[in-house]
Amino acid sequence: MAATAQILKFTIYNFTFSIDLPSYRSTPVAAPRLVEREGEPETSG
């Protein structure tokens, strides 16, 4: 019974991880924008 519980946790973990993947893909796109915003005051100043 312990083995089935581990498999169940593993499947749930994989399911949530696959759902979180789109958010991980969108963060690298937003990261350069934050870097550009931080770099603007340095270039203008």
mmCIF file of the N, C-alpha and C atoms, coordinates in Angstrom:
data_MODEL
# 
_entry.id   MODEL 
# 
loop_
_atom_site.group_PDB 
_atom_site.id 
_atom_site.type_symbol 
_atom_site.label_atom_id 
_atom_site.label_alt_id 
_atom_site.label_comp_id 
_atom_site.label_asym_id 
_atom_site.label_entity_id 
_atom_site.label_seq_id 
_atom_site.pdbx_PDB_ins_code 
_atom_site.Cartn_x 
_atom_site.Cartn_y 
_atom_site.Cartn_z 
_atom_site.occupancy 
_atom_site.B_iso_or_equiv 
_atom_site.pdbx_formal_charge 
_atom_site.auth_seq_id 
_atom_site.auth_comp_id 
_atom_site.auth_asym_id 
_atom_site.auth_atom_id 
_atom_site.pdbx_PDB_model_num 
ATOM 1   N N  . MET A 1 1  ? 0.836  -1.209 0.000   1.00 0.00 ? 1  MET A N  1 
ATOM 2   C CA . MET A 1 1  ? 0.000  0.000  0.000   1.00 0.00 ? 1  MET A CA 1 
ATOM 3   C C  . MET A 1 1  ? 0.871  1.260  0.000   1.00 0.00 ? 1  MET A C  1 
ATOM 4   N N  . ALA A 1 2  ? 2.034  1.163  0.605   1.00 0.00 ? 2  ALA A N  1 
ATOM 5   C CA . ALA A 1 2  ? 2.927  2.322  0.641   1.00 0.00 ? 2  ALA A CA 1 
ATOM 6   C C  . ALA A 1 2  ? 3.428  2.649  -0.765  1.00 0.00 ? 2  ALA A C  1 
ATOM 7   N N  . ALA A 1 3  ? 3.638  1.604  -1.557  1.00 0.00 ? 3  ALA A N  1 
ATOM 8   C CA . ALA A 1 3  ? 4.142  1.818  -2.915  1.00 0.00 ? 3  ALA A CA 1 
ATOM 9   C C  . ALA A 1 3  ? 3.103  2.559  -3.758  1.00 0.00 ? 3  ALA A C  1 
ATOM 10  N N  . THR A 1 4  ? 1.850  2.181  -3.618  1.00 0.00 ? 4  THR A N  1 
ATOM 11  C CA . THR A 1 4  ? 0.802  2.846  -4.390  1.00 0.00 ? 4  THR A CA 1 
ATOM 12  C C  . THR A 1 4  ? 0.655  4.300  -3.955  1.00 0.00 ? 4  THR A C  1 
ATOM 13  N N  . ALA A 1 5  ? 0.865  4.569  -2.677  1.00 0.00 ? 5  ALA A N  1 
ATOM 14  C CA . ALA A 1 5  ? 0.779  5.943  -2.183  1.00 0.00 ? 5  ALA A CA 1 
ATOM 15  C C  . ALA A 1 5  ? 1.903  6.783  -2.779  1.00 0.00 ? 5  ALA A C  1 
ATOM 16  N N  . GLN A 1 6  ? 3.090  6.208  -2.884  1.00 0.00 ? 6  GLN A N  1 
ATOM 17  C CA . GLN A 1 6  ? 4.218  6.933  -3.469  1.00 0.00 ? 6  GLN A CA 1 
ATOM 18  C C  . GLN A 1 6  ? 3.960  7.209  -4.942  1.00 0.00 ? 6  GLN A C  1 
ATOM 19  N N  . ILE A 1 7  ? 3.410  6.222  -5.650  1.00 0.00 ? 7  ILE A N  1 
ATOM 20  C CA . ILE A 1 7  ? 3.100  6.396  -7.072  1.00 0.00 ? 7  ILE A CA 1 
ATOM 21  C C  . ILE A 1 7  ? 2.036  7.476  -7.237  1.00 0.00 ? 7  ILE A C  1 
ATOM 22  N N  . LEU A 1 8  ? 1.050  7.490  -6.343  1.00 0.00 ? 8  LEU A N  1 
ATOM 23  C CA . LEU A 1 8  ? -0.012 8.481  -6.418  1.00 0.00 ? 8  LEU A CA 1 
ATOM 24  C C  . LEU A 1 8  ? 0.560  9.870  -6.198  1.00 0.00 ? 8  LEU A C  1 
ATOM 25  N N  . LYS A 1 9  ? 1.453  10.034 -5.228  1.00 0.00 ? 9  LYS A N  1 
ATOM 26  C CA . LYS A 1 9  ? 2.090  11.328 -4.983  1.00 0.00 ? 9  LYS A CA 1 
ATOM 27  C C  . LYS A 1 9  ? 2.925  11.732 -6.188  1.00 0.00 ? 9  LYS A C  1 
ATOM 28  N N  . PHE A 1 10 ? 3.595  10.754 -6.792  1.00 0.00 ? 10 PHE A N  1 
ATOM 29  C CA . PHE A 1 10 ? 4.460  11.034 -7.938  1.00 0.00 ? 10 PHE A CA 1 
ATOM 30  C C  . PHE A 1 10 ? 3.651  11.524 -9.126  1.00 0.00 ? 10 PHE A C  1 
ATOM 31  N N  . THR A 1 11 ? 2.504  10.894 -9.364  1.00 0.00 ? 11 THR A N  1 
ATOM 32  C CA . THR A 1 11 ? 1.653  11.296 -10.488 1.00 0.00 ? 11 THR A CA 1 
ATOM 33  C C  . THR A 1 11 ? 1.071  12.686 -10.246 1.00 0.00 ? 11 THR A C  1 
ATOM 34  N N  . ILE A 1 12 ? 0.675  12.964 -9.006  1.00 0.00 ? 12 ILE A N  1 
ATOM 35  C CA . ILE A 1 12 ? 0.137  14.292 -8.677  1.00 0.00 ? 12 ILE A CA 1 
ATOM 36  C C  . ILE A 1 12 ? 1.219  15.340 -8.843  1.00 0.00 ? 12 ILE A C  1 
ATOM 37  N N  . TYR A 1 13 ? 2.451  15.003 -8.448  1.00 0.00 ? 13 TYR A N  1 
ATOM 38  C CA . TYR A 1 13 ? 3.565  15.944 -8.574  1.00 0.00 ? 13 TYR A CA 1 
ATOM 39  C C  . TYR A 1 13 ? 3.836  16.241 -10.041 1.00 0.00 ? 13 TYR A C  1 
ATOM 40  N N  . ASN A 1 14 ? 3.821  15.205 -10.873 1.00 0.00 ? 14 ASN A N  1 
ATOM 41  C CA . ASN A 1 14 ? 4.050  15.392 -12.306 1.00 0.00 ? 14 ASN A CA 1 
ATOM 42  C C  . ASN A 1 14 ? 2.912  16.197 -12.928 1.00 0.00 ? 14 ASN A C  1 
ATOM 43  N N  . PHE A 1 15 ? 1.692  15.971 -12.449 1.00 0.00 ? 15 PHE A N  1 
ATOM 44  C CA . PHE A 1 15 ? 0.530  16.675 -12.991 1.00 0.00 ? 15 PHE A CA 1 
ATOM 45  C C  . PHE A 1 15 ? 0.618  18.164 -12.676 1.00 0.00 ? 15 PHE A C  1 
ATOM 46  N N  . THR A 1 16 ? 0.971  18.496 -11.429 1.00 0.00 ? 16 THR A N  1 
ATOM 47  C CA . THR A 1 16 ? 1.085  19.899 -11.044 1.00 0.00 ? 16 THR A CA 1 
ATOM 48  C C  . THR A 1 16 ? 2.276  20.540 -11.736 1.00 0.00 ? 16 THR A C  1 
ATOM 49  N N  . PHE A 1 17 ? 3.352  19.784 -11.924 1.00 0.00 ? 17 PHE A N  1 
ATOM 50  C CA . PHE A 1 17 ? 4.545  20.319 -12.575 1.00 0.00 ? 17 PHE A CA 1 
ATOM 51  C C  . PHE A 1 17 ? 4.261  20.646 -14.036 1.00 0.00 ? 17 PHE A C  1 
ATOM 52  N N  . SER A 1 18 ? 3.470  19.792 -14.693 1.00 0.00 ? 18 SER A N  1 
ATOM 53  C CA . SER A 1 18 ? 3.135  20.032 -16.094 1.00 0.00 ? 18 SER A CA 1 
ATOM 54  C C  . SER A 1 18 ? 2.231  21.257 -16.221 1.00 0.00 ? 18 SER A C  1 
ATOM 55  N N  . ILE A 1 19 ? 1.418  21.515 -15.196 1.00 0.00 ? 19 ILE A N  1 
ATOM 56  C CA . ILE A 1 19 ? 0.547  22.695 -15.215 1.00 0.00 ? 19 ILE A CA 1 
ATOM 57  C C  . ILE A 1 19 ? 1.375  23.950 -14.979 1.00 0.00 ? 19 ILE A C  1 
ATOM 58  N N  . ASP A 1 20 ? 2.407  23.835 -14.139 1.00 0.00 ? 20 ASP A N  1 
ATOM 59  C CA . ASP A 1 20 ? 3.241  24.994 -13.815 1.00 0.00 ? 20 ASP A CA 1 
ATOM 60  C C  . ASP A 1 20 ? 4.213  25.333 -14.937 1.00 0.00 ? 20 ASP A C  1 
ATOM 61  N N  . LEU A 1 21 ? 4.403  24.434 -15.890 1.00 0.00 ? 21 LEU A N  1 
ATOM 62  C CA . LEU A 1 21 ? 5.364  24.676 -16.959 1.00 0.00 ? 21 LEU A CA 1 
ATOM 63  C C  . LEU A 1 21 ? 5.085  25.969 -17.734 1.00 0.00 ? 21 LEU A C  1 
ATOM 64  N N  . PRO A 1 22 ? 3.833  26.254 -18.134 1.00 0.00 ? 22 PRO A N  1 
ATOM 65  C CA . PRO A 1 22 ? 3.572  27.499 -18.865 1.00 0.00 ? 22 PRO A CA 1 
ATOM 66  C C  . PRO A 1 22 ? 4.021  28.736 -18.096 1.00 0.00 ? 22 PRO A C  1 
ATOM 67  N N  . SER A 1 23 ? 3.882  28.732 -16.771 1.00 0.00 ? 23 SER A N  1 
ATOM 68  C CA . SER A 1 23 ? 4.305  29.885 -15.980 1.00 0.00 ? 23 SER A CA 1 
ATOM 69  C C  . SER A 1 23 ? 5.818  30.003 -15.995 1.00 0.00 ? 23 SER A C  1 
ATOM 70  N N  . TYR A 1 24 ? 6.515  28.848 -16.026 1.00 0.00 ? 24 TYR A N  1 
ATOM 71  C CA . TYR A 1 24 ? 7.975  28.890 -16.087 1.00 0.00 ? 24 TYR A CA 1 
ATOM 72  C C  . TYR A 1 24 ? 8.427  29.407 -17.449 1.00 0.00 ? 24 TYR A C  1 
ATOM 73  N N  . ARG A 1 25 ? 7.650  29.125 -18.471 1.00 0.00 ? 25 ARG A N  1 
ATOM 74  C CA . ARG A 1 25 ? 8.016  29.575 -19.820 1.00 0.00 ? 25 ARG A CA 1 
ATOM 75  C C  . ARG A 1 25 ? 7.790  31.078 -19.962 1.00 0.00 ? 25 ARG A C  1 
ATOM 76  N N  . SER A 1 26 ? 6.813  31.613 -19.251 1.00 0.00 ? 26 SER A N  1 
ATOM 77  C CA . SER A 1 26 ? 6.489  33.035 -19.381 1.00 0.00 ? 26 SER A CA 1 
ATOM 78  C C  . SER A 1 26 ? 7.433  33.897 -18.550 1.00 0.00 ? 26 SER A C  1 
ATOM 79  N N  . THR A 1 27 ? 8.025  33.340 -17.497 1.00 0.00 ? 27 THR A N  1 
ATOM 80  C CA . THR A 1 27 ? 8.913  34.142 -16.652 1.00 0.00 ? 27 THR A CA 1 
ATOM 81  C C  . THR A 1 27 ? 10.178 34.584 -17.387 1.00 0.00 ? 27 THR A C  1 
ATOM 82  N N  . PRO A 1 28 ? 10.831 33.745 -18.201 1.00 0.00 ? 28 PRO A N  1 
ATOM 83  C CA . PRO A 1 28 ? 12.009 34.213 -18.935 1.00 0.00 ? 28 PRO A CA 1 
ATOM 84  C C  . PRO A 1 28 ? 11.672 35.360 -19.889 1.00 0.00 ? 28 PRO A C  1 
ATOM 85  N N  . VAL A 1 29 ? 10.439 35.444 -20.346 1.00 0.00 ? 29 VAL A N  1 
ATOM 86  C CA . VAL A 1 29 ? 10.031 36.522 -21.246 1.00 0.00 ? 29 VAL A CA 1 
ATOM 87  C C  . VAL A 1 29 ? 9.864  37.817 -20.455 1.00 0.00 ? 29 VAL A C  1 
ATOM 88  N N  . ALA A 1 30 ? 9.375  37.710 -19.221 1.00 0.00 ? 30 ALA A N  1 
ATOM 89  C CA . ALA A 1 30 ? 9.165  38.897 -18.392 1.00 0.00 ? 30 ALA A CA 1 
ATOM 90  C C  . ALA A 1 30 ? 10.466 39.359 -17.756 1.00 0.00 ? 30 ALA A C  1 
ATOM 91  N N  . ALA A 1 31 ? 11.409 38.460 -17.571 1.00 0.00 ? 31 ALA A N  1 
ATOM 92  C CA . ALA A 1 31 ? 12.677 38.808 -16.920 1.00 0.00 ? 31 ALA A CA 1 
ATOM 93  C C  . ALA A 1 31 ? 13.462 39.863 -17.706 1.00 0.00 ? 31 ALA A C  1 
ATOM 94  N N  . PRO A 1 32 ? 13.652 39.719 -19.025 1.00 0.00 ? 32 PRO A N  1 
ATOM 95  C CA . PRO A 1 32 ? 14.383 40.744 -19.791 1.00 0.00 ? 32 PRO A CA 1 
ATOM 96  C C  . PRO A 1 32 ? 13.709 42.110 -19.703 1.00 0.00 ? 32 PRO A C  1 
ATOM 97  N N  . ARG A 1 33 ? 12.392 42.146 -19.599 1.00 0.00 ? 33 ARG A N  1 
ATOM 98  C CA . ARG A 1 33 ? 11.677 43.420 -19.501 1.00 0.00 ? 33 ARG A CA 1 
ATOM 99  C C  . ARG A 1 33 ? 12.033 44.117 -18.192 1.00 0.00 ? 33 ARG A C  1 
ATOM 100 N N  . LEU A 1 34 ? 12.143 43.334 -17.099 1.00 0.00 ? 34 LEU A N  1 
ATOM 101 C CA . LEU A 1 34 ? 12.519 43.916 -15.811 1.00 0.00 ? 34 LEU A CA 1 
ATOM 102 C C  . LEU A 1 34 ? 13.949 44.420 -15.863 1.00 0.00 ? 34 LEU A C  1 
ATOM 103 N N  . VAL A 1 35 ? 14.810 43.689 -16.566 1.00 0.00 ? 35 VAL A N  1 
ATOM 104 C CA . VAL A 1 35 ? 16.214 44.096 -16.683 1.00 0.00 ? 35 VAL A CA 1 
ATOM 105 C C  . VAL A 1 35 ? 16.308 45.387 -17.484 1.00 0.00 ? 35 VAL A C  1 
ATOM 106 N N  . GLU A 1 36 ? 15.493 45.505 -18.533 1.00 0.00 ? 36 GLU A N  1 
ATOM 107 C CA . GLU A 1 36 ? 15.510 46.720 -19.354 1.00 0.00 ? 36 GLU A CA 1 
ATOM 108 C C  . GLU A 1 36 ? 15.019 47.918 -18.546 1.00 0.00 ? 36 GLU A C  1 
ATOM 109 N N  . ARG A 1 37 ? 13.999 47.698 -17.717 1.00 0.00 ? 37 ARG A N  1 
ATOM 110 C CA . ARG A 1 37 ? 13.467 48.793 -16.897 1.00 0.00 ? 37 ARG A CA 1 
ATOM 111 C C  . ARG A 1 37 ? 14.509 49.237 -15.874 1.00 0.00 ? 37 ARG A C  1 
ATOM 112 N N  . GLU A 1 38 ? 15.254 48.289 -15.323 1.00 0.00 ? 38 GLU A N  1 
ATOM 113 C CA . GLU A 1 38 ? 16.278 48.626 -14.337 1.00 0.00 ? 38 GLU A CA 1 
ATOM 114 C C  . GLU A 1 38 ? 17.454 49.325 -15.017 1.00 0.00 ? 38 GLU A C  1 
ATOM 115 N N  . GLY A 1 39 ? 17.696 49.005 -16.289 1.00 0.00 ? 39 GLY A N  1 
ATOM 116 C CA . GLY A 1 39 ? 18.830 49.588 -16.991 1.00 0.00 ? 39 GLY A CA 1 
ATOM 117 C C  . GLY A 1 39 ? 18.533 50.976 -17.538 1.00 0.00 ? 39 GLY A C  1 
ATOM 118 N N  . GLU A 1 40 ? 17.267 51.334 -17.680 1.00 0.00 ? 40 GLU A N  1 
ATOM 119 C CA . GLU A 1 40 ? 16.907 52.647 -18.225 1.00 0.00 ? 40 GLU A CA 1 
ATOM 120 C C  . GLU A 1 40 ? 17.402 53.812 -17.358 1.00 0.00 ? 40 GLU A C  1 
ATOM 121 N N  . PRO A 1 41 ? 17.190 53.800 -16.042 1.00 0.00 ? 41 PRO A N  1 
ATOM 122 C CA . PRO A 1 41 ? 17.680 54.918 -15.217 1.00 0.00 ? 41 PRO A CA 1 
ATOM 123 C C  . PRO A 1 41 ? 19.199 55.062 -15.295 1.00 0.00 ? 41 PRO A C  1 
ATOM 124 N N  . GLU A 1 42 ? 19.914 53.958 -15.469 1.00 0.00 ? 42 GLU A N  1 
ATOM 125 C CA . GLU A 1 42 ? 21.372 54.023 -15.531 1.00 0.00 ? 42 GLU A CA 1 
ATOM 126 C C  . GLU A 1 42 ? 21.824 54.728 -16.811 1.00 0.00 ? 42 GLU A C  1 
ATOM 127 N N  . THR A 1 43 ? 21.159 54.448 -17.939 1.00 0.00 ? 43 THR A N  1 
ATOM 128 C CA . THR A 1 43 ? 21.552 55.053 -19.212 1.00 0.00 ? 43 THR A CA 1 
ATOM 129 C C  . THR A 1 43 ? 21.121 56.518 -19.266 1.00 0.00 ? 43 THR A C  1 
ATOM 130 N N  . SER A 1 44 ? 19.940 56.831 -18.717 1.00 0.00 ? 44 SER A N  1 
ATOM 131 C CA . SER A 1 44 ? 19.446 58.210 -18.762 1.00 0.00 ? 44 SER A CA 1 
ATOM 132 C C  . SER A 1 44 ? 20.192 59.079 -17.743 1.00 0.00 ? 44 SER A C  1 
ATOM 133 N N  . GLY A 1 45 ? 20.597 58.483 -16.623 1.00 0.00 ? 45 GLY A N  1 
ATOM 134 C CA . GLY A 1 45 ? 21.288 59.255 -15.596 1.00 0.00 ? 45 GLY A CA 1 
ATOM 135 C C  . GLY A 1 45 ? 22.756 59.306 -15.906 1.00 0.00 ? 45 GLY A C  1 
# 
